[in-house]
Every structure is written in C-alpha cells, then in structure tokens.
Amino acid sequence: MLKKFAFLVMIFVAMILTGCASLQNNGNDPHKQIKVSYQIKKENKLLDKKSVTVKKGANVLIGLKKAWTTKTEKKMVTEIDGHAQNPDLDQYWVYEVNGEKSNKGVTEQKLHDKDQITFILKDISK
C-alpha cells in the first residue's frame, strides 16, 4: 500500500512540475514583450494613434500591422487603414522613430520598449 501511495505522489508531483514548465514557456512572458506607440498622419494632420504590445526584437512593420490594416509592396508600406499613397501626386508613406526620420526599411528597423513610431503620408515633392 505504501508503494502505491509513493507512486501516486510521484505522478502528482511530476504533473505539477510539467504544468508549471508549460506556463513559463507559453510565449506570453511579459519580460519578452514591449509596448510601442504608433501614429498615422497625413502631412501635419493626426489621423489616428494606437499602442501595441509586440515581442521584443519585432520590426516596425509587425507593430504597424497589429495596429491597422496595412498593405505593402516590395517591403514598402503603400496603405495604412485605407489611406493609400498616391505616386501621381508624389504622396508616399515615410516614418519616424522617436521623432527622427528612419533610414531603414520597415522590416529592418527593430523596435524597442516605449518607441514612438509615426507614419506620415507626405508630399515628397515639397
């Protein structure tokens, strides 16, 4: 009887340890998540703003797509939330990271906690 009881205790402990391990590895570890703020503007007019939570190391495009419906072509953003660029009018989407124009593509620019990303539909001929 004592052997059966010890065996059941070992099984119970193993089940608890397995459950705890799966909780730690479920991908929702808050230490692996960062919060990023996004804005979309048309020239100087604010169209919308949102905050998103993404995995640490994510790129700008991942957060943008989490915030709004986004279209891209050849890794370039062409439309955000129904606001499309217009090459005939020299209007294109450009973006800034923490107030500074980025010289990287949206898939190359990595996000950091509390980054502020602003996408601007801008007339580049001016």
Residue pairs with C-beta under 8 A, 6 or more apart in sequence:
32 55
32 56
33 53
33 54
33 55
33 56
34 53
34 54
34 55
34 56
34 58
34 111
34 112
34 113
34 114
34 115
35 51
35 52
35 53
35 113
35 114
36 51
36 52
36 53
36 54
36 63
36 111
36 113
36 114
36 115
36 116
36 117
37 49
37 50
37 51
37 114
37 115
37 116
37 117
38 49
38 50
38 51
38 52
38 63
38 64
38 67
38 68
38 117
38 118
38 119
39 46
39 48
39 49
39 116
39 117
39 118
39 119
40 46
40 47
40 48
40 49
40 68
40 80
40 81
40 83
40 118
40 119
40 120
40 121
41 47
41 118
41 119
41 120
41 121
42 83
42 120
42 121
43 120
43 121
43 122
43 123
47 81
47 83
48 68
48 81
50 67
50 68
52 63
52 66
52 67
54 62
54 63
54 66
54 111
56 113
57 110
57 111
58 110
58 111
59 106
59 107
59 108
59 109
59 110
59 111
60 95
60 97
60 102
60 106
60 107
60 109
60 111
60 117
61 70
61 72
61 75
61 77
61 106
61 107
62 111
63 111
63 117
64 70
64 77
64 80
64 106
64 117
64 119
68 80
68 81
69 80
69 81
69 82
70 77
70 79
70 80
70 81
71 77
71 78
71 79
71 80
71 84
72 78
72 106
75 105
75 106
75 107
76 93
76 105
76 106
77 85
77 93
77 95
77 106
77 119
78 84
78 85
78 93
79 85
80 93
80 119
80 121
83 121
85 91
85 92
85 93
85 121
89 123
90 123
90 124
90 125
91 121
91 122
91 123
91 124
92 121
92 122
92 124
93 119
93 120
93 121
93 122
94 101
94 119
94 120
94 122
94 124
95 101
95 102
95 106
95 117
95 118
95 119
95 120
96 102
96 117
96 118
96 120
97 109
97 115
97 116
97 117
98 115
98 116
99 116
99 118
102 109
111 117
